[in-house]
Amino acid sequence: MTTSSSRKHAGPGTASDQPPVPEPTFGERARTLVYLGHIGSLSTLSRKQPGFPFGSVMPYGLDDLGRPTFLISTMAMHTQSLQADPRASLLVAQQDTDGEPLGASRVTLVGNVLPVPNTELATVRKHYLKRHANSKYWVDFEDFSFYRMNVVDVYYVGGFGVMGWIADSEYDRSQPDPLADSMAEIIQHMNADHKDALVLLGRKFARIESTEATMTAVDRLGFHVRCTTPDGVRGARIAFLRQASNLAETRKVLVEMVQQARSQAE
């Protein structure tokens, strides 16, 4: 088991002169990323080439502790590898990279992948089919079986210079961000309909004068913006006035922040 650690440096487009703004823990961010993802890259230890990792694209489900579950055919290379050695890793990456893959978030789960006990198959099957409905056509074939990763370690990368190990116990007790299912809608709405408001928020709460601002991420504690300035692109994190646990609360706190910024600008 490892303990959480991180490196946070001013990378490209950061506002390093600003005081730290509260953010979700690495455990929360990792759980959120795994929750939002549906497909990862599973690497097992090859039987054909002993000692070498063998990776391939793998859909996954999740149980209540955030442990990935897999529906694998007996003909798959992974089945053969896991029967010989259960050690594996699963890489899950942020899908919307905005043209810069190394600036995107990703997480690697390390653990032992073992067959799901018969007593838990019904629950695992139900949760898996919620995420992968098309699997209903082959889920009950005799040559398919459910496996689950018992996570022993987690490595999270949040972008340039933001990275660290997360203890398995921290990952287990963390929860996905409450805005996870609304993130895409919030970002799309703000960037499409409230560009001027984002410029104003960047000026008031991040002290950045910009000609354009784009929201790039949002969570229960705040959001990230990318601002275009005469000196280039700068990034900043802006804290909410209070935590937001759903879409309605997020809209309300953003409206209050914009009103506050406008009143002080007058």
C-alpha positions as CSV (number, residue, x, y, z in Angstrom):
1,M,0.0,0.0,0.0
2,T,1.2,3.5,-0.7
3,T,0.2,6.9,0.6
4,S,-1.1,9.8,-1.5
5,S,1.5,12.2,-2.8
6,S,1.6,14.7,-5.5
7,R,3.7,17.1,-7.5
8,K,2.1,20.3,-8.5
9,H,4.2,22.7,-10.6
10,A,3.3,25.7,-12.8
11,G,3.0,24.1,-16.2
12,P,2.0,25.5,-19.5
13,G,-0.9,28.0,-19.1
14,T,-1.1,28.0,-15.3
15,A,-1.5,31.0,-13.0
16,S,1.3,30.3,-10.6
17,D,1.1,33.7,-8.9
18,Q,-2.4,32.9,-7.4
19,P,-2.9,31.4,-4.0
20,P,-4.0,27.7,-3.9
21,V,-7.7,27.1,-4.6
22,P,-9.5,24.1,-3.0
23,E,-9.7,21.1,-5.2
24,P,-11.0,17.6,-4.9
25,T,-8.5,15.0,-3.6
26,F,-6.6,12.8,-6.0
27,G,-8.8,9.9,-4.7
28,E,-12.0,11.8,-5.7
29,R,-10.5,12.8,-9.1
30,A,-9.4,9.3,-9.8
31,R,-12.8,7.8,-8.9
32,T,-14.6,10.5,-11.0
33,L,-12.4,9.7,-14.0
34,V,-13.0,6.0,-13.7
35,Y,-16.7,6.6,-13.3
36,L,-16.9,8.7,-16.4
37,G,-14.9,6.3,-18.5
38,H,-16.3,3.1,-19.9
39,I,-13.3,1.7,-21.8
40,G,-9.7,1.4,-20.7
41,S,-6.5,-0.4,-21.7
42,L,-6.1,-3.6,-19.7
43,S,-2.5,-4.9,-19.4
44,T,-1.8,-8.4,-18.2
45,L,1.3,-10.5,-18.1
46,S,1.8,-12.4,-21.4
47,R,1.9,-16.2,-21.4
48,K,3.5,-16.2,-24.9
49,Q,6.2,-13.8,-23.9
50,P,6.8,-14.3,-20.1
51,G,7.5,-11.1,-18.2
52,F,6.2,-8.8,-20.9
53,P,2.9,-6.9,-20.5
54,F,0.2,-7.4,-23.0
55,G,-2.3,-4.6,-23.4
56,S,-5.6,-4.2,-25.3
57,V,-8.7,-2.1,-25.2
58,M,-11.2,-3.4,-22.6
59,P,-14.7,-2.2,-21.7
60,Y,-15.3,-2.3,-17.9
61,G,-18.0,-2.0,-15.3
62,L,-17.7,-0.8,-11.7
63,D,-18.9,-2.0,-8.3
64,D,-19.7,0.2,-5.4
65,L,-16.0,0.5,-4.4
66,G,-14.9,1.6,-7.8
67,R,-13.4,-1.8,-8.6
68,P,-13.5,-2.5,-12.4
69,T,-15.3,-5.5,-13.7
70,F,-14.7,-7.2,-17.0
71,L,-16.6,-9.6,-19.2
72,I,-14.0,-11.7,-20.9
73,S,-14.2,-14.6,-23.4
74,T,-12.2,-17.7,-22.8
75,M,-10.7,-17.2,-26.2
76,A,-9.2,-13.9,-25.2
77,M,-5.5,-13.6,-24.6
78,H,-6.3,-11.9,-21.2
79,T,-8.1,-14.9,-20.0
80,Q,-5.1,-17.1,-20.6
81,S,-2.8,-14.6,-19.0
82,L,-5.0,-14.0,-15.9
83,Q,-5.4,-17.7,-15.3
84,A,-1.6,-18.0,-15.0
85,D,-1.0,-14.7,-13.2
86,P,-3.8,-12.3,-11.9
87,R,-1.6,-9.2,-11.8
88,A,-2.7,-6.5,-14.1
89,S,-3.2,-2.8,-14.7
90,L,-6.0,-0.7,-16.2
91,L,-5.3,2.7,-17.8
92,V,-8.3,5.0,-18.1
93,A,-7.8,8.4,-19.9
94,Q,-9.9,11.5,-20.2
95,Q,-11.5,11.4,-23.6
96,D,-11.8,15.1,-24.4
97,T,-8.1,16.1,-24.7
98,D,-8.7,19.4,-26.5
99,G,-5.8,18.6,-28.8
100,E,-3.2,18.1,-26.0
101,P,-3.2,14.5,-24.8
102,L,-0.4,15.0,-22.2
103,G,-2.5,17.8,-20.6
104,A,-5.4,15.4,-20.1
105,S,-6.2,13.5,-16.9
106,R,-5.5,9.7,-16.7
107,V,-5.4,7.1,-14.0
108,T,-3.8,3.7,-13.8
109,L,-5.3,1.1,-11.5
110,V,-3.0,-1.8,-10.4
111,G,-4.4,-4.9,-8.9
112,N,-5.3,-8.6,-9.1
113,V,-8.0,-9.6,-11.6
114,L,-9.9,-12.6,-10.4
115,P,-13.1,-14.4,-11.3
116,V,-16.2,-12.9,-9.6
117,P,-17.6,-15.2,-7.0
118,N,-20.9,-16.9,-7.9
119,T,-22.7,-15.1,-5.0
120,E,-21.9,-11.7,-6.5
121,L,-22.4,-12.5,-10.2
122,A,-26.0,-11.2,-10.4
123,T,-25.0,-7.8,-9.0
124,V,-21.9,-7.4,-11.1
125,R,-23.9,-8.5,-14.2
126,K,-26.6,-5.8,-13.5
127,H,-24.1,-3.0,-13.0
128,Y,-22.1,-4.0,-16.1
129,L,-25.1,-4.1,-18.4
130,K,-26.1,-0.6,-17.2
131,R,-22.8,0.7,-18.7
132,H,-22.6,-1.7,-21.7
133,A,-26.2,-2.5,-22.8
134,N,-25.1,-4.3,-26.0
135,S,-23.3,-6.9,-23.9
136,K,-26.8,-8.4,-23.2
137,Y,-26.4,-10.3,-26.5
138,W,-23.5,-12.4,-25.3
139,V,-23.3,-11.9,-21.5
140,D,-24.9,-15.3,-20.9
141,F,-22.8,-17.3,-23.4
142,E,-20.9,-20.1,-21.7
143,D,-17.5,-18.9,-22.9
144,F,-17.8,-15.5,-21.3
145,S,-17.0,-14.9,-17.6
146,F,-16.9,-11.9,-15.2
147,Y,-13.7,-10.9,-13.6
148,R,-13.0,-8.1,-11.1
149,M,-9.9,-6.2,-10.2
150,N,-9.0,-6.0,-6.6
151,V,-7.2,-2.7,-6.6
152,V,-3.9,-2.6,-4.7
153,D,-2.5,0.8,-5.9
154,V,-3.5,3.8,-8.0
155,Y,-1.5,6.4,-9.9
156,Y,-3.2,9.6,-11.0
157,V,-2.1,12.2,-13.5
158,G,-4.1,15.4,-13.6
159,G,-2.2,17.0,-16.4
160,F,1.1,18.8,-16.7
161,G,3.0,18.5,-13.4
162,V,0.1,17.1,-11.4
163,M,0.6,13.5,-10.4
164,G,0.8,11.1,-7.5
165,W,0.1,7.7,-6.0
166,I,-3.2,7.1,-4.2
167,A,-3.5,4.4,-1.5
168,D,-6.0,1.7,-2.3
169,S,-7.9,2.5,1.0
170,E,-8.2,6.2,-0.1
171,Y,-9.5,5.1,-3.5
172,D,-12.0,2.8,-2.0
173,R,-13.5,5.4,0.4
174,S,-13.6,8.2,-2.2
175,Q,-16.7,8.9,-4.3
176,P,-17.1,10.3,-7.8
177,D,-17.7,14.0,-7.9
178,P,-21.4,14.8,-7.5
179,L,-21.3,16.9,-10.7
180,A,-19.8,14.1,-12.7
181,D,-22.9,13.4,-14.8
182,S,-23.5,17.2,-15.3
183,M,-19.9,18.3,-16.1
184,A,-20.2,18.1,-19.9
185,E,-23.5,20.0,-19.9
186,I,-22.2,22.8,-17.6
187,I,-19.0,23.3,-19.6
188,Q,-20.9,23.3,-23.0
189,H,-23.5,25.8,-21.7
190,M,-20.9,28.2,-20.2
191,N,-18.7,28.1,-23.2
192,A,-21.5,28.5,-25.7
193,D,-23.7,31.1,-23.9
194,H,-21.6,32.8,-21.3
195,K,-18.2,33.6,-22.8
196,D,-18.4,37.2,-21.5
197,A,-19.2,36.0,-18.0
198,L,-16.2,33.7,-18.0
199,V,-14.0,36.7,-18.9
200,L,-15.5,38.6,-16.1
201,L,-15.1,35.7,-13.6
202,G,-11.4,35.3,-14.6
203,R,-10.8,39.1,-14.0
204,K,-12.6,39.1,-10.6
205,F,-11.6,35.8,-9.1
206,A,-8.3,35.0,-10.8
207,R,-7.1,38.5,-11.5
208,I,-6.5,37.7,-15.2
209,E,-7.3,40.3,-17.9
210,S,-8.3,38.4,-21.0
211,T,-10.0,38.8,-24.3
212,E,-11.5,35.3,-24.2
213,A,-12.0,32.6,-21.5
214,T,-13.0,29.0,-21.8
215,M,-14.2,26.7,-19.0
216,T,-12.2,23.4,-19.3
217,A,-13.3,21.5,-16.1
218,V,-15.8,21.8,-13.3
219,D,-16.3,20.0,-10.0
220,R,-18.2,20.5,-6.7
221,L,-15.6,23.0,-5.4
222,G,-14.9,25.1,-8.5
223,F,-13.8,25.2,-12.1
224,H,-10.8,25.7,-14.4
225,V,-10.6,28.3,-17.1
226,R,-8.2,28.9,-20.0
227,C,-7.8,32.6,-20.6
228,T,-6.4,34.3,-23.8
229,T,-4.3,37.3,-22.8
230,P,-1.9,39.6,-24.7
231,D,1.0,37.6,-23.3
232,G,-0.5,34.2,-24.3
233,V,-2.8,31.6,-22.8
234,R,-3.1,31.3,-19.0
235,G,-4.9,28.8,-17.0
236,A,-6.5,29.3,-13.6
237,R,-8.7,27.6,-11.1
238,I,-11.6,29.5,-9.6
239,A,-13.3,28.4,-6.4
240,F,-17.1,28.4,-6.0
241,L,-18.5,30.6,-3.2
242,R,-19.8,27.3,-1.7
243,Q,-19.9,23.7,-2.7
244,A,-22.3,22.6,-5.4
245,S,-23.8,19.2,-5.3
246,N,-26.0,19.2,-8.4
247,L,-26.7,21.1,-11.6
248,A,-29.2,23.5,-10.1
249,E,-26.8,24.5,-7.3
250,T,-24.0,25.0,-9.8
251,R,-26.1,27.4,-11.9
252,K,-27.2,29.3,-8.8
253,V,-23.6,29.8,-7.5
254,L,-22.3,30.8,-10.9
255,V,-25.1,33.4,-11.3
256,E,-24.2,34.8,-7.8
257,M,-20.5,35.0,-8.7
258,V,-21.2,36.8,-12.0
259,Q,-23.5,39.3,-10.2
260,Q,-20.8,39.9,-7.6
261,A,-18.2,40.4,-10.3
262,R,-20.4,42.8,-12.2
263,S,-21.4,44.9,-9.2
264,Q,-17.7,45.4,-8.2
265,A,-16.7,46.2,-11.7
266,E,-19.2,49.1,-11.9
